[in-house]
């Protein structure tokens, strides 16, 4: 996600049987040595709730049908089973005030996991926002040589994973970088100039995750880019990454239609990725506006209204469910629960904290089904 935060029936059987079908798919996609260790990937009904604890600590109340509920419980009641949380290296060095240090992230992840959520950890490998438009080197690493930087990435990743694991907040999946189509930790890992160096940094992060896991089940490794409707750049990126021996489990994509193409573009890229790479795919950042924001004076794919927002998520989810080989494995909304503001319009709550219709999209799939603790 570009930041700082700005105004911001036939397929039914697929998700209802996700536990069994996803386990089968995950098992057929990994090498024999990894099959026995890699956990199955259930369909992810998820949300990036990285600002939730901060919002609630400042007095924001979220309401479901008029009833105030803790945010984590409210989303759980609507079938959400994954939480995504970002982690910055040293938030004190960020030009924007950000809460997402290790202690904050650990506390929120531990609470979510105790409620039955699975946890996707999103490393930004930066002191501030890292995304498709910028990838800023953490201040602590600015003067390191290339070999020293690789060691620092591995050590930092391992240390943070160990801390989360030991506190009962072990991630179930880890993003090694956020929206890294342009590379990461500029200038050291900037693409296309530094493909080999970038690949070594990604491998270092993956090694750190593996080393930090210990004897437990390994976290799935996600590689996340911001090219949901861009087939050509998606192929360029993953072909280059795989040619350099980077091994990962899940493809993550961002999809905001005003940046990333039409629904037809998204459909075509989902089909391409499934056919070419045969890996599970999650739209790990998705959002749409509930009031006029991105489509002022131009044609919108859906009205920027509460109902249009709901229709957007429903349509996107249907495309993911229809991905070939059942490799569409979930949708995660970016920051649905934030402090209300007239300039923010991508959340799932209005300015009074009332849940909007979009929060009910997954009810038809999950209501009446026991959510596993």
Residue, then its C-alpha position, 0 to 999 in steps of 0.5 A: x500500500x502506498x502511504x502514509x494512510x490516505x483517504x483511505x453459488x457455484x463457488x460456495x463449495x470452494x470456500x466451505x471445503x477450504x480446509x481439505x482442498x487447500x491442504x491437498x493443493x499445498x501438498x501437491x505444490x511443494x518438494x517431497x522433503x518440504x511436504x511433511x513440514x509445510x502447514x496447509x493453507x486454509x482460505x484466508x478471510x483476512x484484514x490488515x489490522x495494524x492500526x487497530x490497537x492504536x485506534x482503540x487505545x485512543x478511544x475509537x469504538x467499532x460497532x456491529x449492528x449498533x453494538x460496540x465490540x472489540x475490533x478483533x471480536x467483531x471481525x472474527x464474528x464475520x468469519x475473518x480468520x487471518x490477521x496481517x500486521x506490519x513491522x518496521x525496523x525502528x519506528x522512532x526514525x520514521x518521519x511519520x508517527x507509527x505504532x508498529x514496533x515489535x512490542x506493539x505487533x507482538x501484543x496484537x498478534x498474541x491476542x489475535x492468535x488466542x482468538x483463533x486467527x492465523x497471523x501474517x507478519x509483514x516485514x517492511x525492512x524499513x523504519x517507515x512505509x515501504x511500498x511500490x513507490x519507495x523502499x527506504x533503507x533502515x537507518x541502522x543499516x545505511x553504512x553497511x557493506x553488501x555482505x554486512x547488510x545480508x547478515x544484518x537482514x538475516x540476524x534481525x529477521x531471526x531475532x524478531x521471529x524468535x521473540x514472537x515465537x517465544x511470546x506465543x505469537x509465532x507467525x503462520x506466514x511471513x512476508x519477506x518485504x512489502x510490495x517489493x516489485x521495485x526491490x527493497x532497501x534502496x539503493x542496495x536492492x533496487x531493481x532492475x539494477x541490483x537483481x543479484x543483490x536483491x535476491x540475496x537480501x530476500x534469501x537472507x530474510x527467508x533464512x532468518x525466518x527458518x532459523x527463528x522458527x526452531x523445532x516448530x512448524x515452519x511459517x509459510x513464506x510469501x513474496x508480495x508485489x503490487x501488480x494485481x492487474x499487471x501480468x507483464x511486470x508480474x512475470x518479469x519479477x517472479x521469473x527473475x526471482x525464481x531464476x536466482x533460486x529464491x524459494x517461497x510458498x505463496x504469491x501475494x499481490x496488492x489490488x487497488x483498481x485505481x492503481x492496478x487495473x480492471x477486474x478483467x486485468x486481475x482475472x487474467x493475471x490470477x489465471x496467468x500466475x496459477x498456470x505459470x507458477x502453480x503456487x497459492x495466491x493471496x490478494x493480500x492488500x485490497x480496498x475500495x472507497x465508501x465515499x467519493x475519493x478516487x473516481x471524481x470526474x471519471x468512470x468508476x468500476x463500482x459506485x464509491x458508496x457503502x453498497x458499491x464498496x461491498x459489491x467490489x469486495x464480493x466481485x474480487x473474492x469471486x475472481x479469487x475463488x475462480x482462480x485455476x487449480x483452486x490456487x486462489x487462497x484468500x483476500x485481505x482488506x487493507x486497514x479496515x479499522x482505523x480512527x475515523x476521519x473525513x479524509x479516510x474512506x477505505x475502511x469498513x466503518x463510517x465516521x461514527x464507527x458503524x460497520x458498513x455493508x462490506x463487512x458482511x461479504x464473507x457471512x454467506x460463506x462462514x455463518x453457521x460454520x464453527x470457527x476453529x479456536 
